[in-house]
Amino acid sequence: MTVKAKNNLVLSSNMEDYLETIFEIAEESSVVRTKAIADKRGVRQPSVTSALRYLAEKNLIVYEPYGTIILTKEGRRIAQKVWKRHTCLRHFLHGVLGVERDEADEVACKLEHAVSENVMDRLIAFTNFVAEHQKVCSIWKAQKSKFLKNERKK
């Protein structure tokens, strides 16, 4: 489920990913440039420029060609929400279910756009519960392979 902007604008998952990438780069270094976005996303700079123009048109970023990119207040709000969904899903997949980190990250990127707000809230609550109750987590980790084998046999 995509995150709605306050003006009821609904962004594609690709545009949400661009906002999330800008947010992540801004957290790592104070300057966000087109090349850094292209490198991080594994795309060509013209693709980035096209996305940045769109996001600037929607007032989600401040962007001047060959300049730095800055998230607006609304762009930052959306980016943080997408990033939070991604990190929670990655933690659940890797930390709780034991999926390899790279696969967990890849799947989290896809799921962050598809999971409803209601399901996401419950997943966050469950993840927080597991974090606070390490005994539950250790029981699951000890028994997980048994349950996975049973599911594969079906």
N, C-alpha and C positions, 0 to 999 in steps of 0.2 A: 504494500500500500504506500503510495507516494505521500510525501509530506506536503500539505497545502500551505501556500503562502497566505499571509493575512489578507491580501486582496483577492482571495479565491483562485489565484493562479495555481494550476496544477502542472508541475514539472515532470518531464519524462525521467525515467531512471538514469539515463545518460547525463542529463543536466544536473540531477542530484549528485551523481558521481563526480562531476566537475566541481561542484561546490564543496563536496567533501575533500577532494584533492587539494583545492585551494586552502581550505581550513587546515589540513594536515601540514602542508608546506609552510603556511604562516606560523604554525606552532613550532616547527623545526627551525625556521629562520625567519627573520623579520621581513624579508623581501620575497615577493612572489612574482615570478616572471613566466612568460609563455613557455620558454624552453624547459623550465623546471616542471611545469605541468605536463608538457609533452613527454618528457623523460619518465616521469612517475607513472603516467597512464599508458606509456608504450604506443603513443600515436604521433602523427606528424604535426608540425606546428600549424599548418593551415587549418587542420581540424580543430585545434585548440582556439585559434583566432575566431573561427566561426561560432564556436560555443560561447566564447567570451563576449562577443558582440551581442548575442542573444541574451545572455545573463545581464549585461549592462543595460540593454533595452528594457529589461524587466525590473531594473533598479535593485538587483541583487549583488552587484559588484560595481566598483568604480574602476574603469578600464580606459586607458589611452594607449593606442598602438605604440609599441616599443617602450612603454612605461611599466610601472609596477601595478599589480592587481590587488585591490583591497575589497574585502567583503563589506557590504553595507550591514546595518544592524539586522535587517530582515534576512539577508543572505547568510549572515553568521548564525542566526537562529536556526534556519533550515539546515545548514551544514552541520551544526552541532547535533541536531536531532538525528540526522542520517548517520553521523559518526558514532553516536551513542548506540543506535540500533545495531550498527555493524560490529562494534566492539562487544556488545552483549551477546550477539549471535555467535561471534567467533569464540568467545569465552565458553559459551554453552557447548558448542560443537567440539572444541578442543579440550577445555578444562573438565567438562562434565562427561561428555560422551566419548572422549578419547580419540577423536578424529585427528589425523596428522595436521599440524599447524597450517601448512600451505593449502591443503584441501579445505580446512575449516575456514580459512580466510577467503578462498575463492567462492565457496558456497554461501558464506555470510554476505558477500557482496551481492549475490543474486537474491537471497532471501530478504535482505533489508528493505527491498522495494515491494515485496509481495506480502509480507506478514501484516495483518491488520493491527490497528492500535490496541485493540482489546487483547489479542494474542501476545503482542509485544509486552504489554503491561504485566501479563501473567508470567511470561518467560523471565522478565526482569525480576519479578517477585520470587519466582522459583530459584533463579540463579543466586539471588541474595540469601535465600533460605539455606541453600546448599553451602554457601560460603560461611554462614554462621554456624552450621551444624556439620562440622567436619566428619563426625561419626557416620552420618548418612552417606557422605561422599566416599568415605573409605570402604563402607559396605558395598556400595555400587561398584567401585573400582575393583574390589576383590571378586565380585560375582559377575561382572559385566560379560566376560568371555563365555560363561556358561549360557547366559541368556541370548547372546549373539549366535552361538552355535545352534541353539534351539530354533531360532528364527530362520536360519539358513536352511535347516532341514525341511521346513514347511513348504 
